[in-house]
Each structure stands twice: as C-alpha cells, then as structure tokens.
C-alpha cells in the first residue's frame, strides 16, 4: 500500500512546482510588458516645429502620450537636438495618457538673442523606457 502512495505524492509535488514556476514567469513577464508600454509616446504629425520668435528661431516638440502613465521630464531618458542634451529644457508639466502636449517648448539651441537655432535642418531625438522617436525640423 505504501508503494502506491509514493507515485501520487511525487506527481502532486511536480505539479505544484510547475504551477509555482508558471506563476513566477507570469509575474516577470507581466512586469516587463507593463514597463514597456507604460511610457510609450509618439511625436505628433507636424511636430517638431521651428518658428521665429522675436528674431530667434525656436524649436517646439509636441508628443502624444500613448502609454498608461503620465509623461514628464523624468520619463525621458534621452532628449537631444543635434546631439546636444536638452533634458534640462523639457517641460515639467505632465502629459496624461491619451493626451498630447509640448514636451520641449521654445528651445533656441542655446543661442538666445543671437538668432536662436541656425537656419537649416535639425534632428530631434526623444527616448523613454518604452521607445525612441527621431524627427527632423527645418528652421527658416
């Protein structure tokens, strides 16, 4: 009789181990996927823009928050214009999920009072934990 119980206990233990491993895998994958989609965004069509404001060309970038959490300055791990870090110039105002708003506004390429951003093409790169977007803008 004892010989018949041992295989049943072995099967039950193996099933419990399998269920536990599946639970660990589910938790890991769930957290990983939530991180990947939480801060996703797109640069809206027609953005970035470069306009002349009082003789200075200024770049503005508007993003659409397609993620599940509010996007703010801290959400962006990379923010560059022509390879120059502009993370300090990003907006402190959060952009709620399914909303759009300016994340970089009135950036003058560090040339305040000297014409702003140079005439020609400029490359804007924004990155969050969810992805990267790159766009070009032409200043007149």
N, C-alpha and C positions, 0 to 999 in steps of 0.2 A: 504494500500500500504506500509506503514512503517513496518508492521508486516512481510512482505515478504523479505525485505532487511536485516533485522537483522540476520536471519539464514545464509544468504550468507556471510555477513561480518564475522560472527563467524567462518564459515568454512575456509575462507581465512586467518584469523588470526591464526587458529590452524595449517593450512598448512605451514604458514611462520615460526611458532615456530618449527614445525617438521623439516623443511629444515635447520633452524639455528642450532638445536641440532645435526643433522646429520653432518653438517659442522664442528662443534666443535669436535665431535667424530672422524671424518676423520683426522683432523689436529693432534689430540692427538695420534692416532694410527700410523699415518704416521711418526711422530717424534720418537715415541717409537721404531718402526721397523727399522728406519734408524740408530738409536743409536745401536741397537742390531747387525746389520750387518756391520757397518762402520769399526770396528776394529777387525774383525774376522781373525783368523790365524790357521795354523796347524804347528806342528813340522815335518819337512820333514823326510821321511824314511831314516834310517841310522844315524839319529841325535837323541840325542847328541852323541858326541864322546869324548873320553879321550885318549890323546896321551902324550908320554914322550917327553918333550922339555927341553933338557939340564939337565936332571935328575929330573925335576919337572913334575908330572902328571897334565895336564891342560885340562879342560872341555870346549868344544865349542858347542853351540847350534845354529842350522840354522832353521829359520822359513820361511814358505810360507805365504805371505800376501794374504788372500782370501777375504779381505774386500774392502771397497771403498775409504779409506783414507790411507795416508802414516803411517806406524808404526815406532815409535821411542821409545826412553827411556820413555818418558812421557805417552805413550799409555799403558804401562804395570802397572797395579795396584798391581800386586804381581809378584815377581821374587825370587825364593828360590832354593838353593841347600842344601839338607839335613836339611831343616828347617831354614837355615841361609839366611837372606835377602841379595840378590846380586843386588838389583835395581841400586845401585851406580856403578856397574860394567857393566851395559848394554851399548850397542853401541849407540852413539849419531847420527849415520848415519841412516836416514830414509829408510825404505823398502817400495818401491812403490807398489800399488795394482797389483796383479798378478805377483809379483816378489818374489824371495827368497833371503835371505841373513843372515849373522850371527848377532844374537842379543846379544849373550854372547860369547865372544871370549877369549881364553887363561885364563880362571878362574882357579886359583890354590888352591882354598879352604882356602885362607889366609895363606898358608904355603910356601911362596916364599923362595927358596933356601933350604928348608927343605924337599924336596921330593914332594912338591905340594900336590895334593889330595891323600888321603890314598888309598891303594890297596883295591879293592872290589867294591861293588855296591853303587851308589849314586843316589838320587832321585832329579830330576829337575822339578819344578813347575813354569809355566808361566800363568798369567791371564791378560786379558784385560776386558773392559766393555762387550765384546761380548762372552767371554767364558774362560775356563781354559783348559790347556793341561798339562799332567804329564807324564814323561818318566823316565826310569832308564838307567843308563850308568855304565859300569864296567871299572874301572881303573886297568891296569895290575900291 
